């Protein structure tokens, strides 16, 4: 059984027991989270597609780790103009283990 969920502007295909990294701070380590924006559920020979979300469906998970991803360097450059801008960015993330998919 798998589900397609929407969170933090991204869509994820998840199954029970899978770990996903979400670019958002959803809580402390060990916190239970619940995703109610389920777009599709497939399993046991049937498929349920929401318009846009499946009513009453939820995906539950537990936060396993929170932190920051490696630095991404953004460098803007225009040749012959002496224009150079260098910026860095660390994105926050939460690693979540999916514990249950509820129809």
C-alpha positions in Angstrom: 0.0 0.0 0.0 1.3 3.5 -0.8 0.0 7.0 -0.7 0.8 10.3 -2.3 0.9 13.2 0.2 1.4 16.9 -0.2 3.4 18.9 2.4 5.7 22.0 2.3 4.9 22.6 -1.4 6.1 19.1 -2.5 4.5 15.8 -3.2 5.8 12.5 -1.8 5.0 8.9 -2.6 5.2 7.1 0.7 4.8 3.6 2.0 4.6 2.2 5.6 8.1 2.1 7.2 9.7 4.4 4.7 11.8 7.4 5.7 11.5 10.7 3.9 13.3 14.0 4.2 11.0 17.1 4.2 12.5 20.6 3.9 10.7 22.0 6.9 11.0 22.1 10.6 7.9 20.0 11.7 8.9 19.3 15.3 11.3 17.9 17.8 12.8 14.4 17.6 10.2 11.8 18.6 7.2 14.0 17.8 4.3 12.3 16.0 3.1 14.1 12.9 0.0 13.7 10.8 -0.5 14.5 7.1 -4.1 15.1 6.1 -3.4 16.3 2.5 -3.5 12.8 1.0 -3.8 13.0 -2.8 -4.0 9.3 -3.6 -4.0 5.9 -1.9 -3.4 2.6 -3.7 -3.4 -0.8 -2.2 -5.4 -4.1 -1.9 -6.4 -3.9 -5.5 -8.2 -0.6 -5.3 -7.1 3.0 -6.0 -8.7 6.1 -4.4 -7.9 9.4 -6.1 -8.8 12.7 -4.4 -10.1 15.8 -6.0 -7.8 17.3 -4.9 -7.5 15.4 -1.6 -9.0 12.1 -0.3 -11.6 12.8 2.4 -10.8 11.2 5.8 -7.4 9.8 4.7 -4.4 10.4 6.9 -0.7 9.4 6.9 1.0 9.3 10.3 4.7 9.4 11.0 7.4 10.0 13.6 10.2 12.6 13.4 13.5 10.7 13.5 15.9 13.5 13.0 16.0 17.3 12.4 18.8 19.4 11.2 20.2 21.4 8.3 21.2 20.2 4.9 24.7 21.0 3.4 25.3 24.6 2.2 24.1 25.5 -1.3 26.2 28.3 -2.9 24.3 30.7 -5.2 26.7 32.7 -7.4 25.3 35.4 -9.7 27.7 36.6 -12.4 27.4 39.0 -15.4 30.5 39.1 -17.5 32.0 42.5 -18.6 29.9 44.2 -15.9 31.9 43.6 -12.7 28.7 42.0 -11.2 29.3 39.2 -8.8 27.1 38.1 -5.9 27.9 35.0 -3.7 25.3 33.8 -1.3 25.0 30.7 0.8 22.0 28.9 2.2 21.4 26.0 4.6 17.9 24.4 4.3 16.3 23.0 7.4 15.0 19.4 7.2 13.1 16.8 9.1 13.5 13.1 8.5 10.2 11.3 9.1 9.4 7.6 9.3 6.0 6.7 8.0 4.2 4.6 10.6 0.6 4.2 9.3 -1.6 5.0 6.2 -5.3 5.4 7.1 -8.1 5.4 4.5 
